[in-house]
Amino acid sequence: MSGDQERLDFEKRYASDTVEITVLTGQHTGGAGKVGGAALWTASADVLAYRDENDSDVTESGRLSWLATDEQRDSWIHDLKPLTQYVVRARRATPDPAEYAKYNLPVPDLSHHFALDEVVERDVQNPFLLERRDQWIQPVSISTEIGGFDLERAFGWFSGLVPQDGGDISVTLKIDEPAVPGAETCRATFACLQAFVADMPAIDARWRAFAAEKLTDLANDWREEAQDEAAPEAPITADAFAQRIRLSELSIDTDGSMTAYYDDDELFWGHVILIDVASDGATSDASIAG
């Protein structure tokens, strides 16, 4: 696809009328992506809050997006910095329902997404956005009998370590919604973590057996591909597979569903093993990644 066509397709997703708004950028302001054989990058910056064209304060988060060439990668044109205020000219997203209907997808709420046309003023000091920034950078930590957890607000979770024989487990706990910046909690996910820790040996054994059931054949395929024909190795058994892997990370969502990450002990040359766990505790899938 040519750059001209990419620009036309990009413009179709936004209104033609430009508005002038004051935005507070988030912590991610230098990202960009390019799909397939695209000629242009789609750059973006998170927006934590903004004052709209009617001088109304908007607390909902959003995004600024624009197109850039390979030559513009150094600063992505606008050189936006994290947690900084800017007056910008931008156009609101106007998602086309017909495009989403093609793929049987719901039309997303893009009310606070904009195409960025121009940065009008930098390092603005709007009081509402200053307060919002102060709330955002306010650290939040919780101390529990299981361990301490620190808020990573940009990702929407608390993170911490749970001690276990053989190595700590890195845990992320999604925050409760609605969340008040500076006063976030994770009561729902922490309750799930408590239940897991109380029965950790049995749950871990069940998850390892599930992964072995799903992935032992694949591990043997990898072994055959890598082994020395002059010194063939015995096939990996399901029991051996289950014994070799170790739980290293656990991510818990507010509905009680989890993703468990296991070190593979080189069964898959260092790839991580993922186990998906439904909110009722049932294991639904095991795969490798990384």
Residue pairs with C-beta under 8 A, 6 or more apart in sequence:
1 37
1 38
1 39
2 39
3 39
3 40
3 69
6 38
6 39
6 40
6 67
7 40
7 67
10 42
10 67
10 115
11 115
12 96
13 93
13 94
13 95
13 96
13 115
14 91
14 92
14 93
14 94
14 114
14 115
15 91
15 92
15 93
15 94
16 91
17 91
18 89
18 90
18 91
18 117
19 52
19 53
19 89
19 90
19 91
19 92
20 53
20 87
20 88
20 89
20 120
21 50
21 51
21 52
21 53
21 87
21 88
21 90
21 114
22 50
22 51
22 85
22 86
22 87
22 88
22 124
22 126
22 129
23 47
23 49
23 50
23 64
23 85
23 86
23 88
23 129
24 47
24 48
24 49
24 50
24 83
24 84
24 85
24 126
24 129
24 132
24 133
25 45
25 46
25 47
25 48
25 64
25 80
25 81
25 82
25 83
25 84
25 85
25 86
26 45
26 46
26 47
26 48
26 61
26 82
26 83
26 136
26 154
27 46
27 82
27 83
27 154
28 45
28 46
28 82
28 154
29 45
29 46
29 80
29 81
29 82
30 43
30 45
30 76
30 80
31 43
31 44
31 45
32 41
32 42
32 43
32 44
32 68
32 73
32 76
33 41
33 42
34 40
34 41
34 42
39 69
40 67
40 68
40 69
41 67
41 68
41 69
41 70
41 72
41 73
41 76
42 65
42 66
42 67
43 65
43 66
43 67
43 68
43 76
43 77
44 63
44 64
44 65
44 66
45 63
45 64
45 78
45 80
45 116
46 61
46 62
46 63
46 154
47 61
47 62
47 63
47 64
47 112
47 114
48 61
48 83
48 132
48 133
48 136
49 57
49 58
49 59
49 60
49 61
49 128
49 129
49 132
50 58
50 62
50 112
50 129
51 57
51 58
51 126
51 128
51 129
52 58
57 128
58 112
59 132
60 111
60 112
61 112
62 111
62 112
62 113
62 114
63 112
63 113
63 114
64 80
64 88
64 90
64 113
64 114
64 115
64 116
65 113
65 114
65 115
65 116
66 76
66 77
66 78
66 115
66 116
66 117
68 76
68 77
78 116
78 119
80 86
80 119
83 133
83 136
83 137
84 122
84 123
85 123
85 124
85 125
85 126
85 129
85 130
86 119
86 120
86 121
86 122
86 123
86 124
87 119
87 120
87 121
87 124
88 114
88 116
88 117
88 118
88 119
88 120
89 117
89 118
89 120
90 114
90 115
90 116
90 117
91 114
91 115
91 117
92 111
92 113
92 114
93 110
93 111
93 113
93 114
93 115
95 107
95 108
95 110
97 107
100 106
100 107
100 108
132 181
135 181
135 182
136 153
136 181
136 182
138 181
138 182
139 150
139 151
140 150
140 151
140 153
140 158
140 182
140 183
140 184
141 148
141 149
141 150
141 151
142 148
142 149
142 158
142 185
142 186
142 190
144 190
146 162
146 193
146 194
146 197
147 160
147 161
147 162
147 163
147 171
148 160
149 158
149 159
149 160
149 171
149 173
149 186
149 190
150 158
150 159
150 160
151 157
151 158
151 175
151 184
152 158
152 159
152 172
153 181
153 184
155 172
156 174
156 175
156 179
157 172
157 173
157 174
157 175
157 186
157 251
158 172
158 173
158 175
158 184
158 186
158 189
159 170
159 171
159 172
159 173
160 170
160 171
160 173
161 168
161 169
161 170
161 171
162 168
162 169
162 171
162 193
162 197
162 250
163 169
164 200
164 247
166 246
167 246
167 248
169 247
169 248
169 249
169 250
170 248
170 249
170 250
171 193
171 249
171 250
171 251
171 252
172 249
172 250
172 251
172 252
173 186
173 189
173 190
173 193
173 252
174 186
174 188
174 189
174 252
174 253
174 254
175 184
175 185
175 186
175 189
175 254
176 184
176 185
176 186
176 187
176 188
176 189
176 254
177 254
179 185
188 254
188 256
189 252
189 253
189 254
192 252
192 256
192 258
193 250
193 252
196 203
196 250
196 252
196 258
204 247
205 242
206 283
207 247
207 260
207 262
207 275
207 277
207 283
208 242
208 243
208 245
208 247
208 262
209 238
209 242
210 275
210 283
210 286
211 241
211 242
211 245
211 262
211 273
211 275
211 286
212 238
212 239
212 241
212 242
212 245
213 238
214 285
214 286
215 241
215 267
215 273
215 286
215 287
215 288
216 236
216 237
216 238
216 241
218 268
218 288
219 236
219 241
219 267
219 268
220 235
220 236
222 267
222 268
222 269
223 233
223 235
223 236
223 267
226 269
227 233
236 267
241 267
244 264
244 265
244 267
245 262
245 263
245 264
245 265
245 267
245 273
246 262
246 263
246 265
247 260
247 261
247 262
248 261
248 262
248 263
248 272
249 260
249 261
250 258
250 259
250 260
250 261
251 258
251 259
251 261
252 258
255 279
256 279
256 280
256 281
257 276
257 277
257 278
257 279
258 276
258 277
259 274
259 275
259 276
259 277
260 274
260 275
260 277
261 272
261 273
261 274
262 272
262 273
262 274
262 275
263 272
263 273
264 270
264 271
264 272
264 273
264 288
267 273
268 288
270 290
271 288
271 289
271 290
272 288
272 289
272 290
273 286
273 287
273 288
274 285
274 286
274 287
274 288
274 289
275 283
275 285
275 286
276 283
276 284
276 285
276 286
277 283
277 284
278 284
